Amino acid sequence: MTKISAICILAVASLMAVPAYAADFVMKVSSPAPLTDIDPLSAWMRAFETGVEKASDGRIDVQLYPSSQLGAIPSTVEGVAMGTIEMTLPSIGFFSKLDPRFQVLDAAGLFDNEHHASATLSDPAVMKQLSEFGADANVEPLVVLTSGQAFTVSINPIESSADFKGIKLRTGGATPLLNQPMEALGAAPIALSLGEALPGLQTGVIDAATINLSVAVGFNFADVAKHGTYIPGKFTMIGGVVSRDFLAMIGPDLEAILREQALGARKVYDAKIDDATKALEGAWTKAGGQIHHISDEQAFSLGVTNAVANVLSQNPRMAKDFELLKDAAARHR
């Protein structure tokens, strides 16, 4: 080996040993749900991660923590409010303690399907409305997504409104708009975090759990509760809520990138919706699960609608938020 060759080799080796520059900011994104190659929420998270890192030229390092790796839902919600976690994506009802306005998104009957929901939640008037949620708690919903039609897994089959009577039902939060419609059907709602749902079914703490199909498949719920029932007019609402301290810290240019990429990732999300439903239903039945539909859907929907109207009648602020969402839903129908 010549002296020049040796020098070149040493130079290349020294360059390889230099560590890559660290990002200016780390954005930890927590989710209670598992990351899969099937469901749209996972697709959104991956697209958001890739888009932000590319658009920011690596200045923001987005780190995804699925399956409650950063803690149970209440802990991650508190973490975002305190600024120790930059973003979390649980069911929207878990943010109602930070701001009661969040619970309006739990109202059943707003959306016809997930495509309709996505178009409505992307409406500029709706996005402006949602940006106000959580201000006093120092948080903001960067994105709101559906994660499948609401799906109740149960020990015994639920096939009609009457089958809800007397069951202990896990719901995704302690909000009236989520729980009073179930109470009107005779169920006893119990607010449990996602990590408590499967053990709750195993031990008899609950008889059924309203989740979504991607979670039911991802966490093998069919091993414990093989019956799954779609809830008419109700979708699992996911709030991608971010710390306002983090938005302020990264500055307006990078904040604009986050908002742009959160909206842009919807394209990947939307493209997954239909195929994901078919794939998840196939995976559920392959695992031994069964799929049921409510036989008296009209009676079910009427009972739910009346319960929602009753809750709204007692809260003028929530009623106003609901009307704005309802008007936007009509525009995109």
C-alpha positions as CSV (number, residue, x, y, z in Angstrom):
1,M,0.0,0.0,0.0
2,T,1.3,3.4,-0.9
3,K,1.6,6.2,1.5
4,I,-1.1,8.2,-0.4
5,S,-3.5,5.3,-0.3
6,A,-3.0,4.8,3.4
7,I,-3.7,8.5,4.0
8,C,-6.9,8.3,1.9
9,I,-8.1,5.3,3.9
10,L,-7.5,7.0,7.2
11,A,-9.3,10.1,6.0
12,V,-12.3,8.1,4.9
13,A,-12.4,6.2,8.2
14,S,-12.2,9.4,10.2
15,L,-15.1,10.9,8.3
16,M,-17.2,7.7,8.9
17,A,-16.4,8.0,12.6
18,V,-17.9,11.5,12.9
19,P,-21.4,11.2,14.4
20,A,-24.3,12.7,12.4
21,Y,-25.5,16.0,13.6
22,A,-28.3,15.7,16.2
23,A,-31.7,17.2,15.4
24,D,-32.5,20.6,16.9
25,F,-35.7,19.2,18.4
26,V,-37.1,15.8,19.4
27,M,-40.8,15.2,19.0
28,K,-42.0,12.2,21.0
29,V,-45.4,10.9,19.6
30,S,-47.2,8.5,21.9
31,S,-50.1,6.2,20.9
32,P,-51.9,3.5,22.9
33,A,-52.5,1.6,19.7
34,P,-50.0,-0.7,18.0
35,L,-48.3,0.2,14.7
36,T,-49.4,-2.0,11.9
37,D,-49.1,-2.2,8.2
38,I,-52.9,-2.2,7.8
39,D,-54.7,0.5,9.7
40,P,-54.9,4.2,8.5
41,L,-53.9,5.7,11.8
42,S,-50.5,3.9,11.6
43,A,-50.2,5.1,8.0
44,W,-50.8,8.6,9.2
45,M,-48.2,8.4,11.9
46,R,-45.5,7.1,9.6
47,A,-46.3,9.6,6.9
48,F,-46.2,12.4,9.5
49,E,-42.9,11.2,10.8
50,T,-41.3,11.0,7.4
51,G,-42.8,14.2,6.1
52,V,-41.8,16.4,9.1
53,E,-38.2,15.1,9.2
54,K,-37.8,15.6,5.4
55,A,-39.5,19.0,5.3
56,S,-37.5,20.3,8.3
57,D,-34.2,19.1,6.9
58,G,-33.8,16.8,9.9
59,R,-34.2,19.7,12.4
60,I,-37.1,17.8,14.0
61,D,-36.6,14.2,15.0
62,V,-40.0,12.6,15.2
63,Q,-40.0,9.5,17.4
64,L,-43.0,7.2,17.4
65,Y,-43.9,5.3,20.6
66,P,-46.9,3.0,19.9
67,S,-48.6,0.5,22.3
68,S,-48.4,2.8,25.3
69,Q,-44.6,2.6,25.5
70,L,-44.6,6.0,27.2
71,G,-47.3,5.1,29.7
72,A,-51.0,4.7,30.0
73,I,-53.3,7.2,28.3
74,P,-53.9,9.4,31.4
75,S,-50.2,9.7,31.9
76,T,-49.4,10.7,28.3
77,V,-52.3,13.2,28.3
78,E,-50.8,14.7,31.4
79,G,-47.4,14.6,29.9
80,V,-48.5,16.6,26.9
81,A,-50.2,19.2,29.2
82,M,-46.9,19.5,31.2
83,G,-44.7,19.5,28.1
84,T,-42.8,16.3,28.9
85,I,-44.3,14.6,25.9
86,E,-44.7,16.5,22.7
87,M,-47.8,14.7,21.2
88,T,-50.1,11.9,22.0
89,L,-53.0,10.2,20.1
90,P,-55.5,8.5,22.3
91,S,-59.3,8.5,22.1
92,I,-60.5,12.1,22.2
93,G,-62.6,11.6,25.3
94,F,-59.5,11.4,27.5
95,F,-58.9,15.1,26.8
96,S,-62.2,16.3,28.3
97,K,-60.6,16.8,31.7
98,L,-58.2,19.3,30.1
99,D,-61.0,21.1,28.2
100,P,-64.7,20.0,28.2
101,R,-65.0,21.2,24.6
102,F,-63.1,18.1,23.4
103,Q,-66.1,15.8,24.2
104,V,-68.3,17.3,21.4
105,L,-66.3,15.0,19.0
106,D,-67.7,12.0,20.8
107,A,-71.2,12.8,19.6
108,A,-72.6,10.0,17.6
109,G,-74.4,10.7,14.3
110,L,-72.2,13.4,12.9
111,F,-70.5,11.3,10.1
112,D,-71.8,8.8,7.5
113,N,-68.4,7.0,7.1
114,E,-64.7,7.6,7.6
115,H,-64.2,9.4,4.3
116,H,-67.0,11.8,5.2
117,A,-65.4,12.3,8.7
118,S,-62.0,13.0,7.2
119,A,-63.4,15.6,4.8
120,T,-65.4,17.3,7.5
121,L,-62.5,17.4,10.0
122,S,-60.3,18.9,7.3
123,D,-62.7,21.8,6.7
124,P,-61.0,25.1,7.4
125,A,-63.9,26.3,9.7
126,V,-63.6,23.0,11.7
127,M,-59.9,23.2,11.9
128,K,-60.1,26.8,13.2
129,Q,-62.7,25.7,15.8
130,L,-60.6,22.7,16.9
131,S,-57.4,24.9,17.2
132,E,-59.1,26.6,20.2
133,F,-59.6,23.4,22.1
134,G,-57.3,22.9,25.1
135,A,-55.8,26.5,25.0
136,D,-56.2,26.9,28.8
137,A,-54.5,23.6,29.4
138,N,-51.6,24.5,27.1
139,V,-52.4,21.9,24.4
140,E,-53.9,21.9,20.9
141,P,-55.3,19.2,18.6
142,L,-52.9,19.2,15.7
143,V,-55.1,16.6,14.0
144,V,-58.3,14.7,14.7
145,L,-58.8,11.4,12.9
146,T,-61.2,8.5,13.0
147,S,-59.8,5.1,13.7
148,G,-62.5,2.9,12.4
149,Q,-66.2,2.5,13.1
150,A,-66.7,2.0,16.9
151,F,-66.4,-1.7,17.5
152,T,-67.6,-3.4,20.8
153,V,-65.9,-6.6,21.7
154,S,-67.8,-8.8,24.1
155,I,-67.9,-12.1,25.9
156,N,-71.5,-12.7,24.7
157,P,-72.8,-11.6,21.4
158,I,-74.4,-8.1,21.1
159,E,-76.8,-8.1,18.2
160,S,-79.6,-5.6,19.2
161,S,-80.2,-2.6,21.4
162,A,-81.6,-4.9,24.1
163,D,-78.3,-6.8,24.4
164,F,-76.7,-3.7,25.9
165,K,-78.9,-3.9,28.9
166,G,-77.1,-4.6,32.1
167,I,-73.6,-5.0,30.6
168,K,-70.5,-3.4,32.1
169,L,-69.1,-1.6,29.1
170,R,-65.6,0.0,28.8
171,T,-65.8,3.3,27.0
172,G,-63.0,5.6,25.9
173,G,-63.4,8.3,28.5
174,A,-65.9,9.7,31.1
175,T,-67.7,12.2,28.9
176,P,-71.6,12.5,28.8
177,L,-71.7,12.4,25.0
178,L,-69.9,9.1,25.1
179,N,-71.6,7.5,28.0
180,Q,-75.2,8.8,28.3
181,P,-76.2,7.2,25.0
182,M,-74.9,3.8,26.3
183,E,-76.7,4.4,29.6
184,A,-79.9,5.1,27.7
185,L,-79.6,1.6,26.2
186,G,-79.2,0.1,29.7
187,A,-75.4,-0.4,29.8
188,A,-73.2,0.6,32.7
189,P,-70.3,2.6,31.1
190,I,-66.9,2.2,32.8
191,A,-64.0,4.5,31.7
192,L,-60.9,2.4,31.3
193,S,-57.7,3.2,29.5
194,L,-56.9,1.0,26.5
195,G,-54.3,-1.0,28.5
196,E,-56.9,-2.0,31.1
197,A,-59.5,-3.2,28.6
198,L,-58.2,-6.7,27.9
199,P,-57.4,-7.5,31.5
200,G,-60.8,-6.1,32.5
201,L,-62.4,-8.6,30.1
202,Q,-60.3,-11.5,31.4
203,T,-61.1,-10.8,35.0
204,G,-64.8,-9.9,34.6
205,V,-64.4,-6.3,35.6
206,I,-66.2,-5.5,32.3
207,D,-68.4,-7.6,30.0
208,A,-67.6,-5.7,26.8
209,A,-65.2,-2.9,25.6
210,T,-65.8,-0.4,22.9
211,I,-62.5,0.0,21.0
212,N,-61.9,-0.3,17.3
213,L,-61.1,-3.2,15.0
214,S,-57.4,-2.3,14.6
215,V,-56.9,-2.5,18.3
216,A,-59.0,-5.6,18.6
217,V,-56.8,-7.3,16.0
218,G,-53.5,-5.8,17.2
219,F,-53.9,-6.9,20.8
220,N,-55.6,-10.3,20.1
221,F,-58.9,-9.5,21.8
222,A,-60.5,-12.5,20.1
223,D,-58.6,-14.8,22.4
224,V,-60.7,-13.4,25.3
225,A,-63.8,-11.9,23.7
226,K,-64.6,-13.3,20.3
227,H,-67.8,-11.3,19.6
228,G,-67.4,-7.9,17.9
229,T,-70.3,-5.5,17.0
230,Y,-70.2,-2.4,14.9
231,I,-71.9,0.6,16.6
232,P,-74.1,2.4,14.1
233,G,-73.2,6.1,13.5
234,K,-70.2,6.1,15.9
235,F,-66.5,6.2,15.1
236,T,-63.5,6.0,17.3
237,M,-62.2,9.6,17.4
238,I,-58.5,10.0,17.9
239,G,-57.0,13.3,19.0
240,G,-53.5,14.0,17.9
241,V,-52.9,16.6,20.6
242,V,-49.6,18.6,20.8
243,S,-48.0,20.7,23.5
244,R,-48.3,24.4,22.9
245,D,-44.9,24.8,24.7
246,F,-43.4,22.7,22.0
247,L,-45.0,24.7,19.2
248,A,-43.7,27.9,20.7
249,M,-40.2,26.4,21.3
250,I,-39.6,25.3,17.7
251,G,-40.6,28.7,16.2
252,P,-43.2,29.7,13.5
253,D,-41.4,28.2,10.5
254,L,-41.1,24.7,12.0
255,E,-44.6,25.0,13.5
256,A,-45.9,25.6,10.0
257,I,-44.2,22.5,8.8
258,L,-45.9,20.4,11.5
259,R,-49.3,21.7,10.6
260,E,-48.6,21.2,6.9
261,Q,-47.4,17.7,7.3
262,A,-50.3,16.8,9.7
263,L,-52.7,17.8,7.0
264,G,-50.7,16.3,4.2
265,A,-50.5,12.9,5.9
266,R,-54.2,12.6,5.6
267,K,-53.8,11.6,1.9
268,V,-52.0,8.5,3.0
269,Y,-54.5,7.9,5.7
270,D,-57.5,8.4,3.4
271,A,-56.0,6.0,0.9
272,K,-55.9,3.2,3.5
273,I,-59.5,3.4,4.8
274,D,-61.3,1.0,2.6
275,D,-58.6,-1.7,2.2
276,A,-57.9,-1.5,5.9
277,T,-61.5,-2.3,6.9
278,K,-61.5,-5.4,4.7
279,A,-58.1,-6.6,5.9
280,L,-58.9,-6.0,9.5
281,E,-62.2,-7.9,9.3
282,G,-60.4,-10.7,7.6
283,A,-57.7,-10.8,10.3
284,W,-60.4,-10.7,13.1
285,T,-62.3,-13.6,11.7
286,K,-59.1,-15.6,11.0
287,A,-58.3,-15.2,14.7
288,G,-61.6,-16.7,15.6
289,G,-63.6,-13.5,16.1
290,Q,-67.1,-13.0,14.9
291,I,-68.7,-9.8,13.5
292,H,-72.2,-8.7,14.4
293,H,-74.4,-5.8,13.4
294,I,-77.2,-4.1,15.3
295,S,-80.4,-5.6,14.0
296,D,-82.7,-2.8,15.1
297,E,-80.4,0.0,13.9
298,Q,-83.2,2.6,13.5
299,A,-84.3,2.2,17.1
300,F,-80.7,2.2,18.3
301,S,-80.0,5.4,16.4
302,L,-83.1,7.1,17.7
303,G,-82.2,6.3,21.3
304,V,-78.6,7.6,20.8
305,T,-79.8,10.8,19.0
306,N,-82.2,11.6,21.9
307,A,-79.5,11.1,24.5
308,V,-77.1,13.3,22.5
309,A,-79.8,16.0,22.2
310,N,-80.3,15.8,26.0
311,V,-76.7,16.4,26.7
312,L,-76.4,19.3,24.3
313,S,-79.5,21.0,25.8
314,Q,-77.7,21.3,29.1
315,N,-74.5,22.9,27.6
316,P,-74.9,25.9,25.3
317,R,-71.1,26.0,24.5
318,M,-71.1,22.4,23.5
319,A,-74.3,22.8,21.5
320,K,-72.7,25.7,19.5
321,D,-69.6,23.5,18.8
322,F,-71.9,20.7,17.7
323,E,-73.8,22.9,15.3
324,L,-70.6,24.0,13.6
325,L,-69.5,20.4,13.2
326,K,-73.0,19.5,12.0
327,D,-73.0,22.3,9.4
328,A,-69.6,21.3,8.1
329,A,-70.7,17.7,7.9
330,A,-73.6,18.7,5.8
331,R,-71.3,20.7,3.4
332,H,-69.2,17.6,2.8
333,R,-72.1,15.1,2.5
